[in-house]
Amino acid sequence: MAVEELGLNAAFGAALRESLRPDQISVAEGDLKTFAIDQGPVTDYKEPVAVVWAENITEVQAVVRAAAAHNVPLVTRGAGTGVSGGAHATAGSVVLNLTRMNQILEINLADEIARVEPGVINGDLNTAVAAHGLMFAPDPASFKISTIGGNIATNAGGLRCAKYGVTRDAVLSLDVVLADGSLIHTGHRTFKGVAGYDLTSLFVGSEGTLGIVVGATVRLKYLPTIVRTLAVFFPDVQSAAAGVLALGAARVQPCILELLDGPSLKELDFRNGSNLSERGTALLLIQFDGLAAEAEEAIAAAELSKLGGSVSREDPEEAQRLVDLRRNNRGLDVDAENRVGEDVAVPRSQLVHYITALEEMAQRHGVELQVIAHAGDGNLHPTFSVPTFEPAGIKALNAALDESIDKALELGGTITGEHGIGQYKLRWLALEQAEEVLELQRGIKELFDPQGILNPGKAIISRP
């Protein structure tokens, strides 16, 4: 590999070659294109000048030190399943791929923890610990291919959030390479610990802008032996949303509580040959686990029947099919200029109001709308789309997106529940956070990354 092929200075190229094998460095056009973006909307990205694969912590440190010495931006990535552009390459950047750091280092059954490298696939960790009656609770729809490092970078959620929380709730400690190449360890192996500032939680969800996660100790939960699933169909999505509050009032705790509206059911039917839309206009998919699952299922069925829900108790095979269909609903199409899936969250008490507002604004702007939601924690994924790329349609789509954000904030919500800000949502961040808060975040970024080389242009708004 000739130094000039890197598009960088000779010293940086030499530093990479000293630390990595030739098969760990690529300037091939196919690799540059493949690893230039994640699954988020493409707003502004450049092909990287190189892609490098680190296989251990020492190599990550070497790459970061070389980048710091020569002021080269680094975009760290895993499987690239993010949907906010958090792994989009930027001008002059090198993509640091951590998927080869994929070892499960420890499974401690007594302490109920696992230590993993960042490239370990979420589903692979769950398969490994399931044999011992345990699970890693965060389960984004991409769990079969997304990495634990990526889950940590975005504080990923998933279907089980209603009961088990998001990635931050499962991360106990981290090994992090800082922007100067030094290695630090944050957190602890214990479930509790309040020594000093909680740097572990700070790194979780920071989208690779403060440091590079090279190892994690995560908490495991018991894999439930009793699971009960309800599919409750309603005549309209507002009734289904009201059912979420009814379950809360009844004091039952689903592990999964998902809402799908009529257009989402129809699309699932079209793509999978199912018949969900024939059973109702909206669906609450509810799963209870643990020793109280049967009792909670009975209470839920009674309460939702009062709201006009058609309750179906699903056997394990059908339950798994429905859960799989729901997982596949998000990401049926990669976001594009004419189709954008959102990730807002509102207080659960506002679910009915927000969904009604979404339907009204979609009709008023002349755009198509599908709504799915992790309803148990108020996290919605409305998808707006228009059939073509005509300027008028794109303008209407963007107007609906902007209005949906404004409405979520008006109702006390947030612009992103689990996907992160990345690059795409920077345009809305200042609507949610005051300038004083934005400035604090800039100060934190400058403290950890004074040269601004770690994933620049993501997660926070730079100074004008």
N, C-alpha and C positions, 0 to 999 in steps of 0.2 A: 504494500500500500504506500503510494507516494505521499509525502507530507502535504503537497499542494492539493491532493484530492480531498483532504479534510476541509479545505476552505478556511483554514486557520493558520496561525503562525507555526513555524517549525518547532519551537520549543514545546508547545502544547502537544503537537503530534508525537514528538519524541517521548514525552512524559507518558502518554497513553500506551505507546508501544513497549515502554519499559515495564509497565504494570500489568498489561493484558496480552493474551495470545492474539494472533491474527484473527482467529475465528470469533473473538469477542468484540471486534470492531468492524463496523460495516459502513461503507459509503455508497453501497449499491442503490441505484435509483428505486428499485422495488421496495427495499427496506425503508428508505427515507420517506416514501409515500405511505407505506403501511403504518409506520409508527409516528406519523405526523399528527394524527388526530385520535380522539376517542369517539364514543358514540353520541357526543353532544352536537348541538347545532353548530355548523361551521360559520363563524362570524369573521374571525381574523386569525389566520395561522400561516406559518411559513414552513417549508420543508426544513428539517434540521440539517446541520452540516455533517452529522454522523450519528449513528446509533451504537451504543456500547452495552454489553451485557456483563454485569458484575456477578461473580459466583460466590463471593464471601465478603465479610466486613472489611477486611484489609484492602480488597480491590475497590470497594466503594470509597473508602477513605482516600485511596490514591487518586481516583478520578476526581473527587471533590477538591483535593488539594491542588491538583493540576488546574482545575477550572478556576479556583480562587486565585491562583498565581497569575493566570492569564486572562482573568475577567470574562470567562466564558459562561453563558447561562446554561443551567441544567434543568431539564424537565424529567422528573422521575416518574416512571409508570410501571404498572403491573399488566393486567390483561387488557386494559383499555376499555372496560365496560362502563365507565362513567358517562353520564349524560348531560353534563354541564360545561364541557370543554375544559375541564381541569387538567387534562393531559395533552392539550393542543400544543404543538411545538411553536416556538416564537423565533424571531429573526436571530440568526447566528447561534442557535442553541444546539446542544448535544442532548439527545434522549438517553437517559440512563435507565435501562430495562432491568428489573429485578426478578423476572420470572424464573431465572435459573437458581435463585436462592429459595429453594422449595422443600426444605427438610423440616419435618416435625422433630424437634430436638428432644422433647420430653413429654410424656403423659404421666402425670402423677395422680394416681387414683385416690390416695388418701387425702391429698390436699385439694383435689378436684380442679386441677389446673393443667394447662398445656403450654409449652414454650415452642414457638414456631418462628421460622424465617418468613420474611414478608411475601415471598412468592408462593407460599402454600395456598392451594385452592380451598376455598371455604368448604365445598362439598367433600373434598378429600379429608380434611380434618374431621368433619362430622362422621364420615365413614369409619375413620380410625377409632374414634372414641365411642361410637355406637356399640361396638363389640363389648364395651365395658359398662354399658347402661348409662352413658353420658352423651351430652350434645353441646355444641357451640351454638348458643341461641340465636345470634343475628343471622338472618336468612334472607338477604336480598334476592330478588327474582333471578339475578345472575349467579346464584350461589354455586352452580355447577362449573362455572368458568372464572368467576371473579376471585381475586386473591385477598388474603387477610390484610396485606399491606394496603391494598386499595380500599378495602372496607374501613380500615383505620383512617386513611387519608380523608375520606368523605364522611366519616361517622355514619356508615350505612345502617339502614334499618331492615325492613322486611315484614313478612306477614306475622311473625311471632311478636312483633313490637308491643302489641296490646297488653301482653302479660310480662314479657321478658326484657323489654327495653331495647335500646339501640346499641351499636358497637361500643360506645363509650362506657356503657354499663357493664361490659364484659372484659374490658382491658384493665389489667392490674399494673403492669409495668412495661416499659419500652426501652429498647436500645436504639439510640439515635445518633447519626453522624451529623454534626453541625456544619455550618457553611465554611468553616476553616479546616474541615477534615478531622476534627477531634471527635471522640466517641464519648457519649455520656449514657448513664443508666438512670431512668426515672422510675418512681413507684416502688412496688414491693410485691412479694408473693402472697401476702395475706389479703383477706377480703376487706379488712379495715386498715386505715392508716392515714394520719393527718399531719405527718411531719413535713413542715415547710409548705411552700406553695405547690399546688397540684399541677405540676408540669406535664404529667401524663395526660390529663384531660385537655391541657392546652394544645398538645401535639395532635390529639385525636380530632379530626375534622379540619386541620389546618391546611390540607390539600398540598402538602409537600413544600410549603412556602417558608417554614421555620426550620426544618431539618428533615433528614431522610431516615425513615424508620427501617432499621435493619434487623429487628428482632422484637418479639412481643411475648409477654406472659399473659394468657387469657384465662378467664374463669369459665369453668364448665358447669352445666346444669344437669339435673337428672333427666334422663330420657323417659318420658311417661310410658307406663305400661297400659294405662286406660285412657282411651281417646274416644270422644263422641262428637259427631259432626251433624250439624243441621244445615239444610239448604232451605231458606225461607224466601219465598217469592211474593212480591207485593205488586199492587196495581200501578204504583208510581214511585219514583225515586224519593220523593219527599216522605212518604210513609216508611220507606226503608230507613231513611236517615233518622226519622223519629224513633224507630226501633232501637237505634244505638243508645239513645237516652233512656229508653224503657229498660234496657238491660242494666244500665248503670243504676237506675232507681231500684231495680230488683236486687242489687248487690251481688251479681254474679260476675265472674271474671273469665272471659274467654281468653284463650291463648291466641286465637285467630278471629278477627272480626272484620270482614272485607265486604265492601259495597260495590256493586256493578250496576250501572244504569242500562236502560234498554238498548241504546246504540252499541254499547260494549258487548252485551249479550249477543246481539245480531252479528257483530263482527266475529266473535268467537265461533258462533255457529257456522258462519261462512267459511272460516279457515279450518275448522276442525270437524265439521260434519255433526256437531252436537245439536241439541234441540232446546237449549236453555230459554230462548226467547219465546218458545211456545208455552212455557210454564209460568211466565209472568213478565212484567215490564221492568222490574228491578229485583236484584237478588242481594240478600244478606247471607254470606257464607260464614258460618260460625263453628268454631271448634273449641271444645273444652278438653282439658287434660288433667290428669291427677286423680286422686282417690275420690274427689267430690264431683267428677265429671258427669256421672249419671244424674245426680241430684240437680246440678246446675243446668244440665240439658233440659230436664223436665220443667224447671222454673222458666227458662228462656222460651221454651215452646209455648207455654201457657200465656206468657206476657205478650209474645209477638202475635199469637192468634187473636188476641184482643184488638190488635191494630189492623186486622184484616190480612195478616200474613198467612200464606199457605205453607205449612210446615212439613218438611220431609226429613225424616231421620235416615241418614245415609249409612249404608254398610261400609266397611273399611275400604273395599275396592273402589266403590263409587266416590267415597269421600276423597281418596287420593287422586282420582281422576279430576274432580272438581278443583281441588287445590292446585293441581298441575295446570289446569286450564287458566286459573286465575293468575298464576305466576307468568304464564306465557302471554297474558293480555298486555302487560307493559312491555314495550319494545317490539311490538309486532312489526313496526317499521322504524328504521332509524330516523330520528328527527331530521327534517329537511326544512328548506325555506318555506314550504307550503304546509308543513305539519309539525307542530311543536307540542310536546307533552310537558305539562307544568308539574310543580312539586310544592304547592302551597300547603300550609296547615292553618287551621282555625280552631278556636275553642270548640269542644264538642257541642256545646249549647248552640253554636252558630251554624252547624252543618246544614240544617234544613234551609236557613236563610241564604247561605252561600250557594248551595246547589241551585236554588230557585233563581238567584241573581245570575249565575252562570248561564242557565238556560235562556233567560231573558236577553242577556247581552249577546249571546250567540245568534239568537234570532234577529236581533236588531242590527247586528253587523253583517248578517248574511253568511255566517261561517258554520261549519259542522262542529259538533261537540260530542265527545265521549267522556264520561266521568267514571273513574274507578277510585277507590279510596281504601287506605288503611283506616277504616272508620273508627276503630277502637281508640286511636289517639288523634283523630281529627286531621290526618294527613291525606290530602287529596291529590290525585294525578289527573286533572282535566286535560284532555288533548283537543286542541283546536286545529282545524285543517280547512283548506280550500282545495278544490279539485285541480287547479292549474297554477302556473307560475305567473299569471297575468298581473301587472302592477297593481291594478285596482283590488284584486283579491288579496295580494300580499299586504297591501295597506290596511284592508279590513281585518286581516288576521292579526297584524301587529296591534291594531287598535283594540281588538278584543283581549289580546294578551295583556296589554297595559292596563286595561280596565279591570281585568280579573285580579291583577296584583293590587291595584288600588282598593278594590273591594275587600280582599283578604285582610289588608292592613287596617281598613276601616272597622272590620269586625274583630280586631284584636289579634290577628294572625301574623304569619311570617311568610316571607317570599320563598323559603326553601325549608322543607322538613327533614330531608335526608339525602338529597342529591348534591348539596353544596352550591357555592356561588360559581366556582370555576371562572370561566371567561364570559359565558353567555349572560349570567344574571348580574354582572357588575352594573349594568344600566339601571337596575332597580334598588341596589343596596342602599343608596343614600335616602331612599324613601322610607326605609325602615330604621336606619341608624342615624342618630344626630351627628353633627360634625365633630363634637367633642369625643364621641365614641370612635368615630372613624380615625381621628387623630391619635387616639390611644393605640389603636390597632397598627397604625403606621409606625408608631414608636416601638412597639413590640417587634414588628418586622425588622426594623433597623437594628435593634439590639441583637437579634439572632442572626441576621443576614445583612450586615452593613454594606456589602457590595451589591446587594439585590440580585444575586445570581440564581437563587433557588426559585424555580417556577415563576418567573416574573410575569406580571400582568394578570394574576389570578387571585381570587379569594378576597382581596381588599382593594380599595380604591386608592391609587397613588395620589400624591399631592399634585395639584394642577401645575 
